[in-house]
């Protein structure tokens, strides 16, 4: 008696998942052979906590009072989350420029495993960075106040949005001409994260600038984390829609990014091999 073979779609999904896990291991192995890159990635969040918490904390007034470091930590979580696409972008551009993807295409592996492997590896390194930030935040006096369930929801929100952003990084990395162009785009991430409520309230900004900051997804994630953690600076019901409904806004941003960039990334990767 024989069993029916798995449907072609199911086999392709299993093949992609299996090969994707292999490429996740490849990315993690690359970091093991370049420990300086891993150390820098893990030290950066801790440095940001200390720098912003103690240098800026003495000069910035938190809305409705409260400790600035508790106000700051959700913003730093959001800032590090939005750096995800930059790292994936540069790695994809580097692999394409050095011919690594051409070698992958010559191997008997699932065509779509490479982008899935890159995003999966970024998710794991992101979890390490998040762990370092949580530990550093606890050391400087930050803590969540709304219990384990809300805290878990906050970190799950961070993970979901980071994964969605990593797909944007895959597409941009495949779209740029070379590694140098990708490196030149990295500084553009800083103004995007700074134009938000991550470090200072948006109330004192000019009207047009405040509009941009309030509708920035960085602000939505920051507001959602402050709300779920119970930290100072949670938005009022009269704030702009993304800040008044920040959890919903972050989920919508995540879904939109995935719907747009997964198909674009897979198509761009397929076209690169033609």
C-alpha positions as CSV (number, residue, x, y, z in Angstrom):
1,X,0.0,0.0,0.0
2,X,1.4,3.4,-1.0
3,X,0.6,6.8,0.4
4,X,-0.2,9.8,-1.8
5,X,2.7,12.1,-2.3
6,X,2.5,15.5,-0.6
7,X,0.9,18.2,-2.8
8,X,3.5,20.2,-4.8
9,X,2.7,23.4,-2.9
10,X,3.2,21.7,0.4
11,X,6.5,20.2,-0.7
12,X,7.7,23.6,-1.9
13,X,6.8,25.2,1.5
14,X,8.6,22.4,3.4
15,X,11.6,22.7,1.1
16,X,11.7,26.5,1.5
17,X,11.4,26.2,5.3
18,X,14.1,23.5,5.6
19,X,16.6,25.3,3.4
20,X,15.7,28.6,5.1
21,X,16.7,27.1,8.5
22,X,20.0,26.1,7.0
23,X,20.6,29.7,5.8
24,X,19.7,31.0,9.2
25,X,22.4,28.8,10.6
26,X,24.8,30.1,7.9
27,X,24.1,33.7,9.0
28,X,24.6,32.9,12.7
29,X,27.8,31.0,11.8
30,X,29.0,34.1,10.0
31,X,28.5,36.1,13.1
32,X,30.4,33.5,15.1
33,X,33.4,34.0,12.8
34,X,33.1,37.8,13.1
35,X,32.6,38.2,16.8
36,X,33.3,42.0,16.6
37,X,30.2,42.5,14.5
38,X,28.1,40.6,17.0
39,X,29.6,42.4,20.0
40,X,29.0,45.8,18.4
41,X,25.4,44.9,17.6
42,X,24.8,43.9,21.2
43,X,26.7,46.7,22.8
44,X,25.0,49.4,20.8
45,X,21.6,49.1,22.5
46,X,23.2,49.2,25.9
47,X,25.2,52.3,25.0
48,X,22.0,54.0,23.7
49,X,20.3,53.3,27.1
50,X,23.1,54.9,29.1
51,X,23.7,57.8,26.7
52,X,20.2,58.9,26.2
53,X,19.1,58.0,29.7
54,X,21.7,59.9,31.6
55,X,22.9,62.6,29.2
56,X,19.5,63.7,27.9
57,X,17.5,62.6,30.9
58,X,18.6,65.6,33.0
59,X,17.4,68.1,30.4
60,X,14.1,66.7,29.2
61,X,10.8,67.2,31.0
62,X,8.5,64.1,30.9
63,X,4.8,64.8,30.3
64,X,2.8,64.6,33.5
65,X,6.1,64.0,35.4
66,X,7.7,60.6,35.9
67,X,11.2,59.2,35.4
68,X,12.7,60.0,32.0
69,X,14.4,56.6,31.7
70,X,11.1,54.9,32.0
71,X,9.7,57.3,29.4
72,X,12.8,56.6,27.2
73,X,13.0,52.8,27.1
74,X,10.0,52.2,24.9
75,X,11.4,54.7,22.4
76,X,14.8,52.9,22.4
77,X,13.0,49.6,21.9
78,X,11.3,51.2,18.9
79,X,14.5,52.7,17.6
80,X,16.4,49.4,17.6
81,X,13.4,47.6,16.0
82,X,13.4,50.0,13.1
83,X,17.1,49.4,12.6
84,X,16.3,45.9,11.4
85,X,15.8,46.7,7.8
86,X,19.1,48.5,7.5
87,X,21.1,45.5,8.6
88,X,19.2,43.1,6.3
89,X,19.6,45.5,3.4
90,X,23.4,45.7,3.7
91,X,23.8,42.0,4.0
92,X,21.6,41.3,1.0
93,X,23.4,43.9,-1.1
94,X,26.8,42.5,0.1
95,X,25.9,38.9,-0.8
96,X,24.6,40.0,-4.2
97,X,27.7,42.0,-5.0
98,X,30.1,39.2,-4.0
99,X,28.3,36.6,-6.0
100,X,27.1,34.6,-3.0
101,X,23.5,34.5,-4.3
102,X,24.7,33.3,-7.7
103,X,26.3,30.3,-5.9
104,X,23.1,29.7,-4.0
105,X,21.1,29.6,-7.2
106,X,23.5,27.0,-8.6
107,X,22.8,24.7,-5.7
108,X,19.8,22.3,-5.3
109,X,18.0,24.5,-2.8
110,X,14.6,26.2,-2.6
111,X,14.8,29.5,-4.6
112,X,13.0,31.5,-1.9
113,X,15.0,30.1,1.0
114,X,17.6,32.9,0.9
115,X,15.3,35.8,1.8
116,X,13.5,33.7,4.3
117,X,16.9,32.7,5.9
118,X,18.0,36.4,6.0
119,X,14.8,37.5,7.8
120,X,14.9,34.6,10.2
121,X,18.5,35.2,11.1
122,X,17.7,38.9,11.7
123,X,14.8,37.9,14.0
124,X,17.1,35.8,16.2
125,X,19.8,38.5,16.4
126,X,17.0,41.0,17.2
127,X,15.9,38.8,20.1
128,X,19.5,38.9,21.5
129,X,19.6,42.7,21.2
130,X,16.2,43.0,22.8
131,X,17.4,40.8,25.7
132,X,20.5,43.1,26.2
133,X,18.3,46.2,26.1
134,X,15.9,44.7,28.7
135,X,18.7,43.9,31.0
136,X,20.3,47.3,30.7
137,X,16.9,49.0,31.1
138,X,16.3,47.1,34.3
139,X,19.7,48.1,35.6
140,X,19.0,51.8,35.1
141,X,15.6,51.8,36.7
142,X,13.1,50.9,34.0
143,X,10.5,48.3,34.5
144,X,7.1,47.3,33.2
145,X,4.1,48.0,35.5
146,X,1.2,46.2,34.0
147,X,2.0,42.5,34.6
148,X,3.3,39.6,32.6
149,X,0.6,39.5,30.0
150,X,0.8,43.1,28.8
151,X,4.6,42.9,28.9
152,X,4.6,39.8,26.7
153,X,2.2,41.5,24.3
154,X,4.5,44.5,24.1
155,X,7.6,42.3,23.2
156,X,5.5,40.3,20.7
157,X,4.6,43.5,19.0
158,X,8.2,44.4,18.7
159,X,9.1,41.0,17.2
160,X,6.2,41.1,14.7
161,X,7.1,44.6,13.5
162,X,10.8,43.8,13.3
163,X,10.2,40.8,11.2
164,X,8.0,42.8,8.8
165,X,10.6,45.5,8.5
166,X,13.3,42.9,7.7
167,X,11.4,42.1,4.5
168,X,11.6,45.7,3.5
169,X,15.4,45.4,4.0
170,X,15.5,42.3,1.8
171,X,13.8,44.2,-1.0
172,X,15.8,47.4,-0.8
173,X,19.0,45.3,-0.6
174,X,18.1,43.5,-3.8
175,X,17.1,46.7,-5.5
176,X,20.2,48.8,-4.8
177,X,23.0,48.5,-7.3
178,X,25.9,47.6,-4.9
179,X,27.0,47.4,-1.3
180,X,28.3,50.9,-1.3
181,X,24.9,52.3,-2.1
182,X,23.4,50.3,0.7
183,X,26.0,51.6,3.1
184,X,25.3,55.1,2.0
185,X,21.6,54.6,2.8
186,X,22.2,53.5,6.4
187,X,22.4,57.1,7.9
188,X,18.9,57.8,6.5
189,X,17.5,55.6,9.2
190,X,18.5,58.1,12.0
191,X,16.3,61.0,11.0
192,X,13.4,58.6,10.6
193,X,13.6,57.4,14.1
194,X,14.4,60.8,15.6
195,X,11.3,62.4,14.0
196,X,9.0,60.7,16.4
197,X,7.9,60.7,20.1
198,X,10.7,58.2,21.0
199,X,12.9,60.7,22.8
200,X,10.8,63.8,23.3
201,X,7.1,64.7,23.3
202,X,5.8,66.0,20.0
203,X,3.6,68.7,21.5
204,X,6.3,71.4,21.1
205,X,6.9,70.7,17.4
206,X,5.6,72.9,14.6
207,X,2.2,71.7,13.3
208,X,3.5,70.2,10.1
209,X,6.4,68.5,11.8
210,X,4.2,67.2,14.6
211,X,1.8,65.7,12.0
212,X,4.7,63.7,10.5
213,X,6.0,62.6,13.9
214,X,2.5,61.5,15.0
215,X,2.0,59.4,11.9
216,X,5.5,57.9,12.0
217,X,5.3,54.2,12.7
218,X,8.1,54.7,15.2
219,X,5.8,56.9,17.2
220,X,3.0,54.3,17.0
221,X,5.3,51.5,18.3
222,X,6.7,53.8,21.1
223,X,3.2,54.7,22.2
224,X,2.0,51.1,22.1
225,X,4.9,50.0,24.3
226,X,4.4,52.9,26.8
227,X,0.7,51.9,27.0
228,X,1.4,48.1,27.5
229,X,4.3,48.7,29.9
230,X,2.5,51.3,31.9
231,X,5.4,53.8,31.4
232,X,5.0,57.6,31.4
233,X,4.0,59.3,28.2
234,X,1.1,57.0,27.2
235,X,-1.0,58.9,24.6
236,X,-4.4,60.4,25.4
237,X,-7.6,59.6,23.6
238,X,-7.4,63.0,21.8
239,X,-4.1,62.3,20.2
240,X,-3.7,61.5,16.4
241,X,-5.3,58.2,15.5
242,X,-2.1,56.1,15.4
243,X,-1.2,57.3,18.9
244,X,-4.7,57.0,20.3
245,X,-4.9,53.4,19.0
246,X,-1.2,52.5,18.9
247,X,-1.4,48.7,19.1
248,X,-3.9,48.5,16.2
249,X,-1.7,51.0,14.2
250,X,1.4,48.8,14.7
251,X,-0.4,45.7,13.7
252,X,-1.7,47.5,10.6
253,X,1.8,48.7,9.7
254,X,3.2,45.2,10.2
255,X,0.5,43.6,8.0
256,X,1.0,46.3,5.3
257,X,4.8,45.8,5.2
258,X,4.4,42.0,4.9
259,X,1.8,42.2,2.2
260,X,3.9,44.6,0.2
261,X,7.4,43.5,0.7
262,X,7.2,39.7,0.8
263,X,5.9,39.4,-2.8
264,X,8.3,42.2,-4.0
265,X,11.3,40.6,-2.3
266,X,10.6,37.2,-3.8
267,X,10.0,38.6,-7.2
268,X,13.2,40.7,-7.0
269,X,15.2,37.7,-5.9
270,X,13.8,35.6,-8.7
271,X,14.6,38.2,-11.3
272,X,18.2,38.6,-10.0
273,X,18.8,35.0,-11.2
274,X,17.7,35.6,-14.7
